[in-house]
């Protein structure tokens, strides 16, 4: 069976391309999805790419990932820094989650340096812009190990 990865994007990431390009670059979320699909084909895995501006929808998507996907890549946007509910969801689903950010959150405002996702994630990738997405896919597959099971 092919491995399946869920790539989940949180609030305001639908505006990538025009949103603060000095911070996030000019790549759109559609460009990033295309990059991930291309990388998935090269790696021989399935990928589902989603975005929501709503905390509850992100939580529902994490719950639904159980039994459907082998792992999750999560760019939770600003919910990273506020959401105990997302942290609890990750802790409850028994799936590996890689935390991802386009920007280096540790080099930004103090409030962005606190992540509720980090303690329940298998690891974090940040600061590499759109290139972080395929990097996160590689990291998650490496964490999952060699088996296709
Ligand atoms: C972000 C970083 C967050 O602090 C911010 O709220 C975002 C995007 C990133 O990808 O760099 O919305 O997650």
Backbone and ligand atoms as CSV (ligand in chain L), in Angstrom:
chain,resi,resn,atom,element,x,y,z
A,1,UNK,N,N,0.837,-1.222,0.000
A,1,UNK,CA,C,0.000,0.000,0.000
A,1,UNK,C,C,0.862,1.258,0.000
A,2,UNK,N,N,0.497,2.192,-0.863
A,2,UNK,CA,C,1.187,3.488,-0.892
A,2,UNK,C,C,0.983,4.215,0.415
A,3,UNK,N,N,2.007,4.891,0.878
A,3,UNK,CA,C,1.847,5.752,2.055
A,3,UNK,C,C,1.045,6.995,1.675
A,4,UNK,N,N,0.316,7.514,2.652
A,4,UNK,CA,C,-0.485,8.708,2.388
A,4,UNK,C,C,-0.184,9.778,3.436
A,5,UNK,N,N,0.087,10.973,2.958
A,5,UNK,CA,C,0.411,12.091,3.854
A,5,UNK,C,C,-0.662,13.169,3.727
A,6,UNK,N,N,-1.062,13.715,4.866
A,6,UNK,CA,C,-1.965,14.869,4.873
A,6,UNK,C,C,-1.126,16.119,5.118
A,7,UNK,N,N,-1.262,17.103,4.243
A,7,UNK,CA,C,-0.585,18.391,4.432
A,7,UNK,C,C,-1.673,19.415,4.729
A,8,UNK,N,N,-1.642,19.906,5.962
A,8,UNK,CA,C,-2.731,20.740,6.461
A,8,UNK,C,C,-2.209,22.155,6.732
A,9,UNK,N,N,-2.935,23.127,6.172
A,9,UNK,CA,C,-2.525,24.525,6.284
A,9,UNK,C,C,-3.598,25.335,7.000
A,10,UNK,N,N,-3.167,26.179,7.903
A,10,UNK,CA,C,-4.086,26.944,8.725
A,10,UNK,C,C,-4.389,28.339,8.201
A,11,UNK,N,N,-4.818,29.213,9.094
A,11,UNK,CA,C,-5.385,30.506,8.729
A,11,UNK,C,C,-4.417,31.410,7.966
A,12,UNK,N,N,-4.999,32.094,6.987
A,12,UNK,CA,C,-4.338,33.133,6.180
A,12,UNK,C,C,-3.349,32.585,5.153
A,13,UNK,N,N,-3.109,31.281,5.195
A,13,UNK,CA,C,-2.160,30.722,4.222
A,13,UNK,C,C,-2.772,30.668,2.822
A,14,UNK,N,N,-4.101,30.781,2.724
A,14,UNK,CA,C,-4.743,30.902,1.412
A,14,UNK,C,C,-4.339,32.199,0.711
A,15,UNK,N,N,-3.823,33.155,1.466
A,15,UNK,CA,C,-3.450,34.455,0.880
A,15,UNK,C,C,-1.987,34.515,0.448
A,16,UNK,N,N,-1.274,33.401,0.592
A,16,UNK,CA,C,0.144,33.398,0.182
A,16,UNK,C,C,0.278,33.852,-1.262
A,17,UNK,N,N,1.322,34.590,-1.514
A,17,UNK,CA,C,1.520,35.168,-2.849
A,17,UNK,C,C,1.386,36.673,-2.769
A,18,UNK,N,N,0.343,37.100,-2.029
A,18,UNK,CA,C,0.145,38.544,-1.842
A,18,UNK,C,C,0.272,38.931,-0.373
A,19,UNK,N,N,0.262,37.935,0.535
A,19,UNK,CA,C,0.323,38.220,1.967
A,19,UNK,C,C,1.766,38.500,2.389
A,20,UNK,N,N,2.025,39.703,2.867
A,20,UNK,CA,C,3.352,40.071,3.389
A,20,UNK,C,C,4.487,39.355,2.622
A,21,UNK,N,N,4.640,39.646,1.328
A,21,UNK,CA,C,5.641,38.915,0.534
A,21,UNK,C,C,7.062,39.066,1.067
A,22,UNK,N,N,7.320,40.166,1.812
A,22,UNK,CA,C,8.660,40.351,2.394
A,22,UNK,C,C,8.947,39.295,3.466
A,23,UNK,N,N,7.882,38.713,4.030
A,23,UNK,CA,C,8.053,37.661,5.045
A,23,UNK,C,C,7.869,36.277,4.423
A,24,UNK,N,N,6.809,36.139,3.594
A,24,UNK,CA,C,6.406,34.804,3.148
A,24,UNK,C,C,6.720,34.507,1.686
A,25,UNK,N,N,7.286,35.493,0.968
A,25,UNK,CA,C,7.605,35.269,-0.440
A,25,UNK,C,C,6.383,35.455,-1.329
A,26,UNK,N,N,6.548,35.141,-2.605
A,26,UNK,CA,C,5.471,35.388,-3.581
A,26,UNK,C,C,4.865,34.081,-4.105
A,27,UNK,N,N,5.341,32.971,-3.581
A,27,UNK,CA,C,4.778,31.678,-3.988
A,27,UNK,C,C,3.363,31.550,-3.434
A,28,UNK,N,N,2.427,31.122,-4.265
A,28,UNK,CA,C,1.047,30.955,-3.799
A,28,UNK,C,C,0.870,29.567,-3.163
A,29,UNK,N,N,-0.244,29.412,-2.449
A,29,UNK,CA,C,-0.527,28.098,-1.848
A,29,UNK,C,C,-0.749,27.057,-2.946
A,30,UNK,N,N,-1.336,27.498,-4.068
A,30,UNK,CA,C,-1.530,26.570,-5.203
A,30,UNK,C,C,-0.169,26.114,-5.746
A,31,UNK,N,N,0.793,27.058,-5.834
A,31,UNK,CA,C,2.156,26.678,-6.264
A,31,UNK,C,C,2.730,25.621,-5.310
A,32,UNK,N,N,2.516,25.852,-4.014
A,32,UNK,CA,C,3.068,24.922,-3.009
A,32,UNK,C,C,2.402,23.556,-3.134
A,33,UNK,N,N,1.081,23.570,-3.346
A,33,UNK,CA,C,0.387,22.284,-3.533
A,33,UNK,C,C,0.969,21.550,-4.747
A,34,UNK,N,N,1.187,22.286,-5.851
A,34,UNK,CA,C,1.756,21.659,-7.055
A,34,UNK,C,C,3.124,21.047,-6.765
A,35,UNK,N,N,3.930,21.789,-5.991
A,35,UNK,CA,C,5.265,21.308,-5.603
A,35,UNK,C,C,5.154,20.002,-4.802
A,36,UNK,N,N,4.198,19.973,-3.883
A,36,UNK,CA,C,4.022,18.789,-3.026
A,36,UNK,C,C,3.527,17.592,-3.828
A,37,UNK,N,N,2.613,17.839,-4.762
A,37,UNK,CA,C,2.075,16.741,-5.583
A,37,UNK,C,C,3.196,16.155,-6.454
A,38,UNK,N,N,4.012,17.057,-7.034
A,38,UNK,CA,C,5.142,16.617,-7.864
A,38,UNK,C,C,6.125,15.785,-7.022
A,39,UNK,N,N,6.396,16.260,-5.816
A,39,UNK,CA,C,7.324,15.545,-4.935
A,39,UNK,C,C,6.741,14.192,-4.514
A,40,UNK,N,N,5.438,14.177,-4.271
A,40,UNK,CA,C,4.781,12.922,-3.884
A,40,UNK,C,C,4.889,11.882,-5.000
A,41,UNK,N,N,4.713,12.322,-6.238
A,41,UNK,CA,C,4.837,11.407,-7.378
A,41,UNK,C,C,6.254,10.829,-7.420
A,42,UNK,N,N,7.248,11.721,-7.235
A,42,UNK,CA,C,8.652,11.271,-7.260
A,42,UNK,C,C,8.939,10.279,-6.128
A,43,UNK,N,N,8.270,10.469,-4.989
A,43,UNK,CA,C,8.519,9.608,-3.828
A,43,UNK,C,C,7.629,8.362,-3.820
A,44,UNK,N,N,6.623,8.354,-4.692
A,44,UNK,CA,C,5.702,7.211,-4.731
A,44,UNK,C,C,4.748,7.177,-3.551
A,45,UNK,N,N,4.345,8.346,-3.068
A,45,UNK,CA,C,3.372,8.405,-1.962
A,45,UNK,C,C,2.144,9.206,-2.417
A,46,UNK,N,N,1.069,9.051,-1.673
A,46,UNK,CA,C,-0.131,9.859,-1.926
A,46,UNK,C,C,-0.093,11.081,-1.033
A,47,UNK,N,N,-0.681,12.164,-1.503
A,47,UNK,CA,C,-0.712,13.359,-0.688
A,47,UNK,C,C,-2.087,14.023,-0.814
A,48,UNK,N,N,-2.594,14.470,0.327
A,48,UNK,CA,C,-3.818,15.276,0.338
A,48,UNK,C,C,-3.437,16.619,0.936
A,49,UNK,N,N,-3.789,17.692,0.229
A,49,UNK,CA,C,-3.347,19.037,0.600
A,49,UNK,C,C,-4.587,19.858,0.931
A,50,UNK,N,N,-4.635,20.432,2.148
A,50,UNK,CA,C,-5.835,21.166,2.562
A,50,UNK,C,C,-5.484,22.463,3.271
A,51,UNK,N,N,-6.418,23.398,3.250
A,51,UNK,CA,C,-6.249,24.654,3.995
A,51,UNK,C,C,-7.586,25.029,4.609
A,52,UNK,N,N,-7.534,25.534,5.842
A,52,UNK,CA,C,-8.740,26.088,6.466
A,52,UNK,C,C,-8.365,27.259,7.353
A,53,UNK,N,N,-9.267,28.220,7.389
A,53,UNK,CA,C,-9.077,29.364,8.291
A,53,UNK,C,C,-9.709,29.116,9.647
A,54,UNK,N,N,-10.289,27.916,9.846
A,54,UNK,CA,C,-11.095,27.657,11.045
A,54,UNK,C,C,-10.454,26.586,11.926
A,55,UNK,N,N,-10.261,26.918,13.167
A,55,UNK,CA,C,-9.587,26.022,14.113
A,55,UNK,C,C,-10.299,24.666,14.198
A,56,UNK,N,N,-11.627,24.704,14.316
A,56,UNK,CA,C,-12.397,23.457,14.445
A,56,UNK,C,C,-12.268,22.574,13.210
A,57,UNK,N,N,-12.194,23.192,12.047
A,57,UNK,CA,C,-12.032,22.398,10.811
A,57,UNK,C,C,-10.663,21.729,10.772
A,58,UNK,N,N,-9.658,22.436,11.284
A,58,UNK,CA,C,-8.313,21.839,11.337
A,58,UNK,C,C,-8.322,20.653,12.297
A,59,UNK,N,N,-9.014,20.810,13.416
A,59,UNK,CA,C,-9.119,19.718,14.399
A,59,UNK,C,C,-9.873,18.533,13.789
A,60,UNK,N,N,-10.980,18.816,13.098
A,60,UNK,CA,C,-11.728,17.734,12.436
A,60,UNK,C,C,-10.852,17.014,11.413
A,61,UNK,N,N,-10.062,17.770,10.666
A,61,UNK,CA,C,-9.187,17.153,9.648
A,61,UNK,C,C,-8.132,16.265,10.316
A,62,UNK,N,N,-7.620,16.694,11.472
A,62,UNK,CA,C,-6.644,15.865,12.195
A,62,UNK,C,C,-7.314,14.572,12.677
A,63,UNK,N,N,-8.518,14.682,13.215
A,63,UNK,CA,C,-9.232,13.474,13.678
A,63,UNK,C,C,-9.479,12.524,12.501
A,64,UNK,N,N,-9.891,13.094,11.372
A,64,UNK,CA,C,-10.233,12.266,10.203
A,64,UNK,C,C,-9.000,11.631,9.578
A,65,UNK,N,N,-7.829,12.147,9.910
A,65,UNK,CA,C,-6.589,11.590,9.343
A,65,UNK,C,C,-6.312,10.193,9.883
A,66,UNK,N,N,-6.872,9.885,11.067
A,66,UNK,CA,C,-6.665,8.550,11.651
A,66,UNK,C,C,-7.254,7.486,10.742
A,67,UNK,N,N,-6.459,6.491,10.413
A,67,UNK,CA,C,-6.966,5.421,9.559
A,67,UNK,C,C,-6.968,5.769,8.074
A,68,UNK,N,N,-6.636,7.012,7.748
A,68,UNK,CA,C,-6.639,7.456,6.352
A,68,UNK,C,C,-5.231,7.790,5.881
A,69,UNK,N,N,-4.483,8.466,6.760
A,69,UNK,CA,C,-3.136,8.902,6.411
A,69,UNK,C,C,-2.121,8.290,7.378
A,70,UNK,N,N,-0.874,8.216,6.919
A,70,UNK,CA,C,0.200,7.679,7.762
A,70,UNK,C,C,0.860,8.755,8.608
A,71,UNK,N,N,0.660,10.008,8.241
A,71,UNK,CA,C,1.254,11.105,9.001
A,71,UNK,C,C,0.759,12.434,8.456
A,72,UNK,N,N,1.060,13.481,9.208
A,72,UNK,CA,C,0.530,14.811,8.892
A,72,UNK,C,C,1.666,15.829,8.909
A,73,UNK,N,N,1.621,16.748,7.948
A,73,UNK,CA,C,2.487,17.935,7.968
A,73,UNK,C,C,1.562,19.112,8.241
A,74,UNK,N,N,1.857,19.855,9.278
A,74,UNK,CA,C,0.923,20.896,9.720
A,74,UNK,C,C,1.606,22.252,9.783
A,75,UNK,N,N,1.120,23.171,8.933
A,75,UNK,CA,C,1.455,24.578,9.120
A,75,UNK,C,C,0.208,25.215,9.717
A,76,UNK,N,N,0.203,25.359,11.020
A,76,UNK,CA,C,-1.004,25.818,11.729
A,76,UNK,C,C,-1.127,27.334,11.734
A,77,UNK,N,N,-0.203,28.039,11.043
A,77,UNK,CA,C,-0.280,29.500,11.027
A,77,UNK,C,C,-0.285,30.039,12.451
A,78,UNK,N,N,-1.061,31.075,12.680
A,78,UNK,CA,C,-1.063,31.725,13.994
A,78,UNK,C,C,-1.629,30.835,15.105
A,79,UNK,N,N,-2.418,29.799,14.729
A,79,UNK,CA,C,-2.915,28.884,15.778
A,79,UNK,C,C,-1.776,28.142,16.471
A,80,UNK,N,N,-0.631,28.076,15.796
A,80,UNK,CA,C,0.571,27.493,16.420
A,80,UNK,C,C,0.820,28.093,17.797
A,81,UNK,N,N,0.599,29.391,17.876
A,81,UNK,CA,C,1.008,30.141,19.062
A,81,UNK,C,C,-0.114,30.307,20.083
A,82,UNK,N,N,-1.303,29.781,19.768
A,82,UNK,CA,C,-2.461,30.021,20.645
A,82,UNK,C,C,-3.267,28.777,20.996
A,83,UNK,N,N,-3.166,27.712,20.181
A,83,UNK,CA,C,-4.214,26.690,20.251
A,83,UNK,C,C,-3.857,25.447,21.070
A,84,UNK,N,N,-4.344,25.440,22.305
A,84,UNK,CA,C,-4.242,24.236,23.131
A,84,UNK,C,C,-5.103,23.135,22.505
A,85,UNK,N,N,-6.201,23.531,21.862
A,85,UNK,CA,C,-7.100,22.543,21.249
A,85,UNK,C,C,-6.407,21.777,20.114
A,86,UNK,N,N,-5.611,22.472,19.310
A,86,UNK,CA,C,-4.851,21.776,18.260
A,86,UNK,C,C,-3.785,20.874,18.872
A,87,UNK,N,N,-3.138,21.368,19.914
A,87,UNK,CA,C,-2.129,20.552,20.608
A,87,UNK,C,C,-2.776,19.263,21.130
A,88,UNK,N,N,-3.946,19.391,21.767
A,88,UNK,CA,C,-4.640,18.217,22.304
A,88,UNK,C,C,-5.047,17.259,21.189
A,89,UNK,N,N,-5.481,17.814,20.052
A,89,UNK,CA,C,-5.879,16.960,18.920
A,89,UNK,C,C,-4.685,16.136,18.452
A,90,UNK,N,N,-3.540,16.785,18.303
A,90,UNK,CA,C,-2.343,16.065,17.842
A,90,UNK,C,C,-1.950,14.985,18.841
A,91,UNK,N,N,-2.048,15.334,20.119
A,91,UNK,CA,C,-1.677,14.368,21.156
A,91,UNK,C,C,-2.634,13.180,21.183
A,92,UNK,N,N,-3.814,13.339,20.600
A,92,UNK,CA,C,-4.855,12.309,20.698
A,92,UNK,C,C,-4.944,11.387,19.494
A,93,UNK,N,N,-4.353,11.757,18.363
A,93,UNK,CA,C,-4.633,10.994,17.131
A,93,UNK,C,C,-3.638,9.874,16.860
A,94,UNK,N,N,-2.577,9.804,17.639
A,94,UNK,CA,C,-1.596,8.723,17.461
A,94,UNK,C,C,-1.077,8.639,16.022
A,95,UNK,N,N,-0.796,9.804,15.453
A,95,UNK,CA,C,-0.162,9.896,14.140
A,95,UNK,C,C,1.013,10.857,14.254
A,96,UNK,N,N,2.106,10.584,13.530
A,96,UNK,CA,C,3.215,11.538,13.560
A,96,UNK,C,C,2.847,12.837,12.845
A,97,UNK,N,N,3.152,13.952,13.489
A,97,UNK,CA,C,2.881,15.266,12.911
A,97,UNK,C,C,4.198,16.046,12.832
A,98,UNK,N,N,4.515,16.558,11.648
A,98,UNK,CA,C,5.669,17.437,11.480
A,98,UNK,C,C,5.158,18.875,11.470
A,99,UNK,N,N,5.682,19.692,12.359
A,99,UNK,CA,C,5.324,21.115,12.397
A,99,UNK,C,C,6.126,21.858,11.335
A,100,UNK,N,N,5.440,22.699,10.593
A,100,UNK,CA,C,6.088,23.393,9.481
A,100,UNK,C,C,5.727,24.872,9.480
A,101,UNK,N,N,6.719,25.703,9.178
A,101,UNK,CA,C,6.479,27.136,8.964
A,101,UNK,C,C,7.356,27.609,7.814
A,102,UNK,N,N,6.807,28.515,7.028
A,102,UNK,CA,C,7.597,29.124,5.956
A,102,UNK,C,C,8.712,29.981,6.540
A,103,UNK,N,N,8.352,30.792,7.519
A,103,UNK,CA,C,9.316,31.715,8.120
A,103,UNK,C,C,10.004,31.050,9.317
A,104,UNK,N,N,11.125,31.629,9.722
A,104,UNK,CA,C,11.810,31.146,10.928
A,104,UNK,C,C,11.148,31.808,12.141
A,105,UNK,N,N,10.207,31.088,12.754
A,105,UNK,CA,C,9.423,31.684,13.853
A,105,UNK,C,C,10.312,32.069,15.039
A,106,UNK,N,N,11.478,31.439,15.155
A,106,UNK,CA,C,12.377,31.723,16.289
A,106,UNK,C,C,13.135,33.031,16.117
A,107,UNK,N,N,13.124,33.552,14.900
A,107,UNK,CA,C,13.827,34.814,14.623
A,107,UNK,C,C,12.849,35.978,14.532
A,108,UNK,N,N,11.589,35.728,14.908
A,108,UNK,CA,C,10.557,36.765,14.756
A,108,UNK,C,C,10.100,37.265,16.139
A,109,UNK,N,N,8.907,37.846,16.190
A,109,UNK,CA,C,8.408,38.413,17.453
A,109,UNK,C,C,8.371,37.336,18.545
A,110,UNK,N,N,8.487,37.779,19.788
A,110,UNK,CA,C,8.532,36.843,20.921
A,110,UNK,C,C,7.306,35.928,20.940
A,111,UNK,N,N,6.125,36.469,20.605
A,111,UNK,CA,C,4.916,35.632,20.695
A,111,UNK,C,C,4.930,34.492,19.679
A,112,UNK,N,N,5.715,34.636,18.604
A,112,UNK,CA,C,5.793,33.554,17.612
A,112,UNK,C,C,6.800,32.484,18.028
A,113,UNK,N,N,7.587,32.755,19.031
A,113,UNK,CA,C,8.611,31.796,19.440
A,113,UNK,C,C,8.039,30.714,20.349
A,114,UNK,N,N,6.785,30.915,20.800
A,114,UNK,CA,C,6.089,29.892,21.592
A,114,UNK,C,C,5.228,29.064,20.639
A,115,UNK,N,N,5.445,27.758,20.637
A,115,UNK,CA,C,4.618,26.872,19.810
A,115,UNK,C,C,3.938,25.837,20.693
A,116,UNK,N,N,2.602,25.768,20.578
A,116,UNK,CA,C,1.858,24.702,21.267
A,116,UNK,C,C,1.945,23.388,20.489
A,117,UNK,N,N,2.401,23.479,19.233
A,117,UNK,CA,C,2.488,22.273,18.406
A,117,UNK,C,C,3.789,21.509,18.697
A,118,UNK,N,N,4.866,22.247,18.938
A,118,UNK,CA,C,6.199,21.633,19.059
A,118,UNK,C,C,6.260,20.475,20.066
A,119,UNK,N,N,5.680,20.600,21.269
A,119,UNK,CA,C,5.818,19.502,22.236
A,119,UNK,C,C,5.145,18.198,21.813
A,120,UNK,N,N,4.195,18.274,20.867
A,120,UNK,CA,C,3.480,17.064,20.451
A,120,UNK,C,C,3.827,16.660,19.011
A,121,UNK,N,N,4.730,17.413,18.385
A,121,UNK,CA,C,5.161,17.087,17.016
A,121,UNK,C,C,6.385,16.181,17.082
A,122,UNK,N,N,6.628,15.441,15.990
A,122,UNK,CA,C,7.858,14.645,15.951
A,122,UNK,C,C,9.057,15.536,15.640
A,123,UNK,N,N,8.815,16.680,15.032
A,123,UNK,CA,C,9.888,17.625,14.744
A,123,UNK,C,C,9.326,18.855,14.070
A,124,UNK,N,N,10.221,19.815,13.841
A,124,UNK,CA,C,9.780,21.099,13.284
A,124,UNK,C,C,10.717,21.518,12.152
A,125,UNK,N,N,10.138,22.031,11.072
A,125,UNK,CA,C,10.924,22.620,9.984
A,125,UNK,C,C,10.422,24.043,9.801
A,126,UNK,N,N,11.323,25.010,9.841
A,126,UNK,CA,C,10.885,26.391,9.638
A,126,UNK,C,C,12.021,27.209,9.041
A,127,UNK,N,N,11.632,28.248,8.285
A,127,UNK,CA,C,12.625,29.192,7.779
A,127,UNK,C,C,13.062,28.960,6.353
A,128,UNK,N,N,12.552,27.927,5.700
A,128,UNK,CA,C,13.008,27.594,4.348
A,128,UNK,C,C,11.986,27.958,3.275
A,129,UNK,N,N,10.973,28.735,3.641
A,129,UNK,CA,C,9.951,29.114,2.672
A,129,UNK,C,C,9.231,27.897,2.127
A,130,UNK,N,N,8.802,28.004,0.864
A,130,UNK,CA,C,8.037,26.914,0.243
A,130,UNK,C,C,8.842,25.615,0.179
A,131,UNK,N,N,10.164,25.717,0.113
A,131,UNK,CA,C,11.012,24.520,0.047
A,131,UNK,C,C,10.867,23.650,1.292
A,132,UNK,N,N,10.358,24.242,2.372
A,132,UNK,CA,C,10.140,23.478,3.607
A,132,UNK,C,C,9.108,22.370,3.442
A,133,UNK,N,N,8.179,22.538,2.485
A,133,UNK,CA,C,7.124,21.521,2.319
A,133,UNK,C,C,7.706,20.188,1.843
A,134,UNK,N,N,8.442,20.166,0.706
A,134,UNK,CA,C,9.055,18.882,0.341
A,134,UNK,C,C,10.057,18.385,1.378
A,135,UNK,N,N,10.739,19.306,2.050
A,135,UNK,CA,C,11.660,18.871,3.117
A,135,UNK,C,C,10.878,18.147,4.220
A,136,UNK,N,N,9.708,18.699,4.558
A,136,UNK,CA,C,8.886,18.088,5.611
A,136,UNK,C,C,8.375,16.715,5.163
A,137,UNK,N,N,8.058,16.580,3.864
A,137,UNK,CA,C,7.624,15.268,3.357
A,137,UNK,C,C,8.752,14.259,3.508
A,138,UNK,N,N,9.971,14.662,3.136
A,138,UNK,CA,C,11.132,13.763,3.286
A,138,UNK,C,C,11.328,13.392,4.761
A,139,UNK,N,N,11.205,14.390,5.636
A,139,UNK,CA,C,11.430,14.158,7.070
A,139,UNK,C,C,10.384,13.196,7.629
A,140,UNK,N,N,9.147,13.380,7.227
A,140,UNK,CA,C,8.073,12.519,7.741
A,140,UNK,C,C,8.253,11.091,7.244
A,141,UNK,N,N,8.600,10.933,5.968
A,141,UNK,CA,C,8.803,9.579,5.429
A,141,UNK,C,C,10.004,8.917,6.080
A,142,UNK,N,N,11.046,9.693,6.344
A,142,UNK,CA,C,12.212,9.150,7.035
A,142,UNK,C,C,11.824,8.712,8.451
A,143,UNK,N,N,11.008,9.506,9.120
A,143,UNK,CA,C,10.546,9.155,10.482
A,143,UNK,C,C,9.717,7.873,10.435
A,144,UNK,N,N,8.894,7.731,9.379
A,144,UNK,CA,C,8.030,6.553,9.280
A,144,UNK,C,C,8.833,5.284,9.000
A,145,UNK,N,N,10.029,5.445,8.438
A,145,UNK,CA,C,10.891,4.288,8.215
A,145,UNK,C,C,10.672,3.648,6.856
A,146,UNK,N,N,11.372,2.546,6.641
A,146,UNK,CA,C,11.440,1.948,5.303
A,146,UNK,C,C,10.222,1.192,4.863
A,147,UNK,N,N,9.399,0.710,5.797
A,147,UNK,CA,C,8.261,-0.144,5.425
A,147,UNK,C,C,7.161,0.636,4.744
A,148,UNK,N,N,6.441,-0.035,3.858
A,148,UNK,CA,C,5.280,0.585,3.225
A,148,UNK,C,C,4.008,0.329,4.028
A,149,UNK,N,N,4.130,-0.464,5.081
A,149,UNK,CA,C,2.931,-0.902,5.821
A,149,UNK,C,C,2.220,0.250,6.494
L,1,LIG,C1,C,3.617,30.831,9.776
L,1,LIG,C2,C,4.210,31.583,10.971
L,1,LIG,C3,C,3.120,32.030,11.916
L,1,LIG,O1,O,3.679,32.749,13.001
L,1,LIG,C4,C,2.135,32.945,11.191
L,1,LIG,O2,O,1.074,33.295,12.049
L,1,LIG,C5,C,1.613,32.334,9.942
L,1,LIG,C6,C,2.560,31.648,9.067
L,1,LIG,C7,C,4.698,30.486,8.724
L,1,LIG,O3,O,4.446,29.635,7.887
L,1,LIG,O4,O,5.783,31.086,8.726
L,1,LIG,O5,O,0.452,32.473,9.606
L,1,LIG,O6,O,3.053,29.616,10.227
